[in-house]
Amino acid sequence: MSAVMNSVKINTDALEGELDRFLDIPANHSELIRRSEAYRDVKYPVVLTRLADGEWLAEHKDLPGCKIHGSTPEEAMIRLEEVKLSWIYAALAEGRKIPKPTPGVPVVKII
């Protein structure tokens, strides 16, 4: 199979099997997915912030840099769940310890 894009022909069959090299997928990818999925039910506190443009920012302060925007608070929180799992996957791949949720903090805080 091949694809033509702006007069450049790419042999997609040649990329099959080489994709891992370009994406830098760890050898233990399946294990990392399984381990990160185990955090799906772990409830980290969420801070929701309404931005000047009307968007909402949802973030887990316990997971530094784990944040995402959404059009509504609900959308931002739904998207944050997948970002959380990606954050945890990356941390596990790098050998970092996964922080525990801060106890006693409200699950959702709107500021």
C-alpha positions as CSV (number, residue, x, y, z in Angstrom):
1,M,0.0,0.0,0.0
2,S,1.2,3.5,-0.6
3,A,-0.1,7.0,0.0
4,V,0.3,10.1,-2.2
5,M,0.5,13.4,-0.4
6,N,1.3,16.6,-2.3
7,S,3.2,14.7,-5.0
8,V,5.3,12.8,-2.5
9,K,4.8,9.1,-2.6
10,I,5.2,7.2,0.8
11,N,5.5,3.5,0.9
12,T,3.5,2.8,4.0
13,D,4.3,-0.9,3.8
14,A,8.0,0.0,4.4
15,L,7.0,1.7,7.6
16,E,5.2,-1.4,9.0
17,G,7.5,-2.9,11.7
18,E,9.7,0.2,11.8
19,L,7.0,2.3,13.5
20,D,8.2,1.4,17.0
21,R,11.6,2.8,16.2
22,F,10.0,6.2,15.2
23,L,7.6,6.3,18.1
24,D,10.1,5.2,20.8
25,I,7.6,2.7,22.3
26,P,9.2,0.9,25.3
27,A,9.7,-2.8,25.1
28,N,7.4,-3.3,28.1
29,H,4.6,-1.2,26.5
30,S,1.9,-3.8,27.3
31,E,3.0,-4.0,30.9
32,L,3.0,-0.2,31.2
33,I,-0.5,0.0,29.8
34,R,-1.7,-2.6,32.3
35,R,0.0,-0.8,35.2
36,S,-1.3,2.6,34.2
37,E,-4.8,1.3,33.7
38,A,-4.8,0.2,37.4
39,Y,-4.9,3.9,38.3
40,R,-8.2,4.5,36.4
41,D,-10.2,4.2,39.6
42,V,-7.7,6.2,41.7
43,K,-9.4,9.6,42.4
44,Y,-6.9,12.5,42.4
45,P,-8.3,15.9,43.4
46,V,-9.2,18.0,40.4
47,V,-8.8,21.8,40.2
48,L,-11.1,23.4,37.6
49,T,-10.3,26.9,36.5
50,R,-12.4,29.0,34.2
51,L,-10.1,30.8,31.8
52,A,-10.6,34.3,30.3
53,D,-11.6,32.9,26.9
54,G,-14.4,30.8,28.5
55,E,-12.6,27.5,28.3
56,W,-12.0,25.4,31.4
57,L,-8.7,24.1,32.6
58,A,-8.8,20.8,34.6
59,E,-5.7,19.7,36.4
60,H,-4.4,17.2,39.0
61,K,-2.0,19.2,41.2
62,D,-0.7,15.9,42.6
63,L,0.6,15.0,39.1
64,P,2.7,18.0,38.0
65,G,1.9,19.1,34.5
66,C,-1.2,16.8,34.2
67,K,-3.8,19.2,32.8
68,I,-6.0,19.8,29.8
69,H,-8.6,22.3,28.5
70,G,-12.2,21.7,27.7
71,S,-15.3,23.7,26.5
72,T,-17.2,22.8,29.7
73,P,-16.1,21.6,33.1
74,E,-17.5,18.2,32.3
75,E,-15.6,17.9,29.0
76,A,-12.4,19.0,30.7
77,M,-12.8,16.4,33.5
78,I,-13.5,13.6,31.0
79,R,-10.4,14.5,29.0
80,L,-8.3,14.8,32.2
81,E,-8.9,11.2,33.0
82,E,-7.2,10.1,29.8
83,V,-4.4,12.6,30.3
84,K,-4.0,11.2,33.8
85,L,-3.4,7.7,32.5
86,S,-1.0,9.0,29.9
87,W,0.9,10.9,32.6
88,I,1.1,7.8,34.7
89,Y,2.2,5.7,31.7
90,A,5.1,8.1,31.0
91,A,6.1,8.3,34.7
92,L,6.2,4.5,34.9
93,A,8.2,4.3,31.6
94,E,10.7,6.7,33.1
95,G,10.9,4.8,36.4
96,R,9.4,7.6,38.5
97,K,7.2,6.9,41.5
98,I,3.5,7.7,41.1
99,P,2.3,10.1,43.8
100,K,-0.6,9.2,46.0
101,P,-3.7,11.5,46.0
102,T,-3.5,14.2,48.7
103,P,-5.9,13.0,51.4
104,G,-8.6,15.3,52.7
105,V,-8.7,17.5,49.6
106,P,-12.1,17.8,47.8
107,V,-12.3,15.7,44.7
108,V,-13.3,18.8,42.6
109,K,-12.4,22.3,43.4
110,I,-13.6,25.1,41.2
111,I,-11.6,28.4,41.2
